[in-house]
C-alpha cells in the first residue's frame, strides 16, 4: 500500500471553513484519490483531540492532508509518530541555526523551546467502497496562541520564527511528505522510530501516564520496536504503552503538557 513515488502536490486553499478535517473527509467520500492538502485562513468549528475546541484565529495555519489507504491497518497505528516527525522537521527548517529548538512529545505534540505550538488531529474512516481515508489535521500557532491553557504554549513569532502562513505551510507539507516517503507505508518504520527518538522530549526522565484503569509513574525509556512508549517503573519493571495521557515531570515534579494517542479506524 503506501504512497509510492512522490507526485506533484495537490492543494485546495479556502478562506473560511468549519473544519479542514471535515472538508478532507467530504472529499474522500466524494471519491478523491488523495493525497490532497486542504488549507483555510480561518476555521469556525476547529476541533482538537477528544472533541476539544481548537482556537482558529486568522494568522495561524489550519491544514489537513487526505491520505487514501496509506498503509495496512496495523501500520496505521504509527501514523501519529510519522506525522509528528514530519511536522517537526518542517518547522525546524524555518529556524536559524539551532534556535529555537523544535522537539516532539509523545506521540505527536510539537514543542518549540518546550512549549506546545502545533495541534495534530488524525481521523480515519472506512469509505463505502472499502478504501480507508486518513485525515491528518494540523493547526500551527504562527501569530496567535491560546491563553489560560493548563500547559505552556507559544506561537512561532513569539519563539523567534517570523515566517508567513504560506512559508509555514510549504515547510510543514514538505516535512510531512518526506516523512511519509521515508515511512514507505510502514515498511521502514525503524528509520522513523530512530529519527523520532532523536528529537523526543523527556526521554530518560520521569513521567506519569494516566490510563483508563489508573495512573503509572516511572521513567520514559523510549519506544519499543512497534512504536509504543516504554515506561520503566520502580524496581526496573518495564511496560509498553500504546495509549494514555502522558505528563513529563520536570524539576519538583511539575507536569508538562499532556498528550493522548487514541487510534481511530
N, C-alpha and C positions, 0 to 999 in steps of 0.2 A: 504494500500500500504506500504510504509516503508521498512526498511532493515531487520527487523526480527532479529533472533539470529545471533550474531557475528560469521562470518566464518573466515577461515584462509585467511590471506592477500594475494591477487594476485598482482603481480608486473611485469612489463616489463621494464627492465633497459636498456637504449640505450646510445650510445656515443653522437652523434650529430644528431639533427633533426631540421626541420624548426620550429615547434611549438609542444609542448607536447599536447596542446589542440586539434590541428588538428589530431594528431595520435590517441587520445582518441575518437574523433568523427568518424574517419575512422573505428576504432574497433567496435563502436556501429553500424555503417551502415552494417558492415560485420556480425552482429549477436551476438557480445559479450554480455553476460548477466549482466556484472558488478557485484559487484564493481571491478574495475581494476585500479591500480596505474600505471602511466607512469612516468618514470624519465629519465632525459637526462643530460649528463655532460655539454652540451652547446646547445643553440638554435641559429639558423641562421636567424630566422624570428619571434622572440618572439614578442608578442603583449600585450599591456595593454588595459585598458578600452578606448572606443571610438576610437579604431584603433591606439592608440599611440604605438610607438616602445618601446619594453622593452629590455634594455641593458642586454645581456646574456653572460657575461664573465665566463670562466671556473673558478671554485672555489665557485660559488654560487649554490643554489639548484633551479632546474626547475622541477616541477612535476605537474601532472594533475590526478584527480580522476574521473573516469567514473562511473556515477550512472544511473541506468535504473529505471524509474518510482519511484523515491524516496519518492514522496508524491503526494497528489491530487493537481491540478493546483493552487487553492487559497493558499494552504500552501507553495507552492514553492516560493512565494514572500518573505518568511522569510529565505530561504536558505542562503543568504549572511550573516545574523546575526549568524546563526548556525555555518557556516564555520569560521567566524571571531572568535567566542568564542573558537572553537576547535584549531585553529592555535595559538591563544593567550595562551591557556592553555598548549599546547605542548611546545612552546618556553619558557614559564615561568618555565617549569620543568627543563630547562637547566641552569637556573640562580643559583647563590649561595646566599642563604638566600632570601632577598627581593631586591637584586641588580643584574643587573639593573632592573628598573620597566618595565613591559610589559603591555601595555594597548591597547584599541580599540578606534578608531574614526569612528563615524557613516558613513556608516554602517559596513564597513569591512576593514578599514586601520589598520594595526598593527603598533603600536608605541613602540619603545624601548627608554626609557628615553626621550619621547616626540618627537622622530624623526622617520619618516617612514622607515621601514626596510623590509616590505613584500608587494608585489603587488598581488592582488587576482582578477582574471577574471573568472566570471561564465557565461557559454554559454549553451543554450539548443536548442534542435531540435526534432521535431516530426518525427519519422522514418516511413518508408514506411509501416511497419507492425502495426502502431498505437502506438508503445511504445514511451515514451518521454526519450530522452537521455539528461542528465545534466552533464556537464563537469566543474569541479572545478579546475581552474589553479592557481598555487601559485609560485611566484618567491621570493626567500628569499635571501637578501643580507648577505652573510656569510663573504667572503673575500673582496668583492668589493661593491661599491655603486656609482651611477652616480654623475657627477659633474654638476654644474650650473643649479640646479633644482630650481623652484620657491618656494620650501618649504624645510624645514630641513629634511635631510635623514642621515642614518647611516648604518653601517654593524654590524653584530653580534660581529665580532672580535674587531672593534673599540669601541664597547659598553662593552667589557669585557666578552664576551661569546665565548671562544676559542674552539668551537665544530667543528667536521668534518662534511662534507656534509652528510655522511651516518648517523651520530648521529642526525643531524638536521632532516633528512627525517624520521627517526624512531620516533622521538619525535612529529613531526608535524602529521604524519599519525596516531599515537596513539591518539593524541588530537582530530583530526577531526573525527575519528571513534567513539570515546567516545561521542563527542557532537552529532553526528548523532544518536547514540543509545539512548541518553537522549531525543532528539527531538522526536524520535519514529514516523517518518513520519508525523509530525505535531501535533500529539496527545498530546504532552507535551511541547508546545511552552512556556507556562507560566514559566517553570523552566529555559528554555534558556533565556528568557527575563530577569528574575531576575539575573541570573549569568552574562549576558552581561552587564547589568547596573552596576554591582558591579565592573567592570573593564573599564568602559567607560570614555573617556577623555572629559572634557568640560561640564559635566552635572552641571547645576546650573549657568553656566557662559554665557557671551554674545556671540552671533554668528550672522553671516549673511548667508542667504541661497539665492542663485541665482536660480530663476525659469525661465521658458520659457517666462513668462509674466512680469518679473521684479524681483527685489530683496526685501527680507524681513529681517528685523533686530529685534532681540529680545533676549530672554533668552532661552537656551536649557534646557527644563524642564525634559525631559526623553523620554520614549517610551510609546505609548498607548498600549492597550491590543492586538492590531493587529500588533505591531512592527513598527508603523510609528512614526517619530520624532515629539515630541510636542514642538512647539515654542510659547512662551508667549511674545506677543508684548506689547508695551507701552499701558497702560490703562488696562492691565490684560486680554485682549482677547487672547485666545489660539487657535492654528491651529494644525492639524495633517497633516504631510507632508510625502509623500511616495517617492518622487524623487526630486533631486536638487543638486546643488553644495554647500556643507557646508564649511564655514570658521569659525573656532573658533577664537575668538578675545581675544588676550592677553592684557598685560599692554599697554596702549597708543593706543589701537585699532589695534595692529599688527595682521595680519592674519596668521593663521597656515595653514597646508596642506589642500587643498580642497579635497573633495571626492564626488562621484556621484553614485547613485544607479539607474541603468537602467535595470529593469527586462526584460528578453528576453525569449520568449516562442515560 
